[in-house]
Amino acid sequence: MAPLRVLCVHGYRQCGASFRDKTGALRKLLKKQVELVYVDAPHCVVQVQENDVGSDAGGDQDCRGWWFSDPQAQTFSAQQQCEESSGLEESVAVVREAVKLQGPFDGILGFSQGAALVAMLCALQEQNAEPDFHFRFAVLVAAFCSACTQHHKFYSAPVQMPSLHVFGLEDRVIPDSMSRELLPCFRDPHILTHPGGHFVPAASAHRQTYQNFLEAFQ
């Protein structure tokens, strides 16, 4: 049985290579079930903020982002209220290109800002706004609803696509309350909570939940 192919969308101030490193345990945990393919966000993050809420960098050299909540400063905070952001259209284009060149993909996985982007991509697919998107499922780790007014359109109707929402009860970057706020935007969301912080959990205790969710698509 061929493994499921899953496109992986990294967090803010990460990149595809660093996210691949950070998800090594997940790749090992699910190596018989999934092939994970990684993509880079198009926007370089130059200015590093000490209290950058939503940063997942952990010392990454190649810092990238999917959109900026402060277009002038070109910075992002998951909790920053804004009327307009910048950079989202270019990021959707990057995912579209990845699908064309590296697809097809069975599913899509996102972490933190990347998971928030995945939620928007799912909405675009269901609105038939992206004809190249044919994801059958989504895995959203430490996801949240964008606080940008410009993005509210993505949450107007529940996404029908099967989804697994993963979040840590001790997450200090994206509190679990923010991840829970996204749940009503998906129909019948599957949920995996873990006692840790801001990372993709991949302990043996989590294997069964991942496998149970994924086996429906194999």
N, C-alpha and C positions, 0 to 999 in steps of 0.2 A: 504494500500500500504506500503510495507516494505521500510524503509529508505535506502538510498544509503550508503554503507560502504566505508569509505575513510581513507586511511593510511596517517598519518601526520608525516612529517619529520621536526624536529626542526632546529633552527639556530645554528651557531657556539657559543660555550660556553653556550649552553642551554642543557636541557635534556628533555625526554618525559614528565616527571611530570611537569616541569616548563612551557613547551610549552602548556600543557593542561590548566594550570592556566591562561596563557596569552591569550588563545583563548576561554576563558569562554564566552565572549560576542558573539563570532561567534557560539559557540555551542547552545547558547540560541536563537540566531537569526534564525538558521537553524534546530532547534531540530526536526521539523516534517519531514524534508527532508533528513538529513544525520546523520549517526553515525560516530563519529571521533575516530579512534584508533591510539594510539601514540607509537612510537618506539624510542629507545635510540641509539645514535651513539656509535660505539665501542671504540673510542679513548678518553681517559681522557686528558684534557688540564690542565697541571700542572702550566706552566709559564703564568702568567697574565701580559699582556702588557697594559700600560695605553692608548696608542694610537693604539690599535689593530683594524685596519680598517676591519670591517666584524664581529666584536664581537656583539652578541645580548644578552649578559648575564644579565645585569641589576641586578647584585648582586646574581646570582645563586650560590648555594653551589656546586652542581654536574655539573661541566663544561665539556662538551664533544664536539667533533668535528668529521666531516666526512672525511676530509683529511687535510694535512698540506702542505702549499705552501713552507715552509722552513723545509725540512725533518730533518736537523741536529738540529735545535732549537726546532722542533716540535711546530711550531706556524703557524698561518694562517692570511693572509691579502688578501682581495678580489682583491686588485689592484697590488699585487706583481707579477711581471713577473718571470716565472721560467721555466726551461727546463723539470724538473721532480718533481713530488710531491710524497707524501707517504700516504698510508692509504686508498686509494679509493677502492681497491679490497675487503678489509675487510668490508667496508661499504656496498658495493653491496651485499656481502654475508649476512649481517645482514638483509637487506631488503628482500632478497630471503627467508631467514628463517622465517621472519615475515609473508610473503605471505603463506608459507607452513603451519605454525602453527596457524595463526590467520585469514587467508583469507577464502574465496575469497574476494577481494576488487573490488569495481566498479571503484574507482578513487584513485588518490594520490595527496596530498597537501604538498607543501614545503614552508619554509620561509627562506629567505636570503641564507646562504650557503646550507641549506636543499633544497631550491628551485633550486639552481644551480645543486645540485645532482639530483633532480627530472628530470631536463631537460636531464641529461645524461642517467638516467634510461629509459626515454621515447625513446631515441635514441637506447639504447640497445634492448629494446622490439621490435622496428621496424626493427632492423637488425637481428631479430630472435636469438640474442645472449643469451637471458634469457627466456627459454621456460616456466618458471613458472610465468612470468609476463603477465597478461592479463588486464591491466588497460584500461578503456575505455575513461578516460579523466584525465586531470591534471590541478591543480590550483597552480600557481606559484606566490608567494608574495615576492616582493623585490628580484627578481631573477637576475642573471647576467651570462655572459659567463665566464668560468674559464680562467684565464690569463696564465695557464700552457700550454706550447706547447704540452705536452703529451696528453692533453685533446682535442686538436683541432679536432680529429677524430670524436668527438660527434656532430660536427656542419657541417659535410660535405654535408648533405642533409636535407631539411626541414622535420620536424616531421609531420606526417599526423594526429596524434591524436588530437582531440579537446582540446583546452587549454584556460584557463582564466588567464591573466597576470594582477596582481594587484601591483600598486606601488604608493608611496607617493611623491608628488611634493616638499616636504620639507625634504625628507629623507637625512640625513647627513652621514649615514653609507654606504648605497648603493644608490648613486644618481640616479634619475629617468633616466638619460642618459644611465647608465649602464644597467638598465632593458630594455630600448628601444632597445639596441644593440642585445638583445636576440630574439626580435620579429621575424626577418626574418628567424630564425631557426625553426619556426613553421608555418604550413600552416593555413591561415585564423585565426590568434589568436584573441580571444576576449580580450578586455582591460577594466580594471576598474582603474581609477586614483582617488586619494583622496588628499585633501590639506594638510594632516599631514605628519608625519615623518616615523620612522622605526618601524612599527607595523602592525598587521593584522587588517584592518579596519572592523568594524562590527556595524556601526550605522544603524538606520532604513533607512537612505537614500541609503544604499548600498544593502539592502535586495533584491530589485527587480532585480538588475544585477546578483547577485548570483543565485537567483531562476530561472531567465530566462535561465541562462547557464545550471543549473543542471536538469531542467525539461525534457530536451531532453534525459536523461538517465534513467528516471523513468518508 
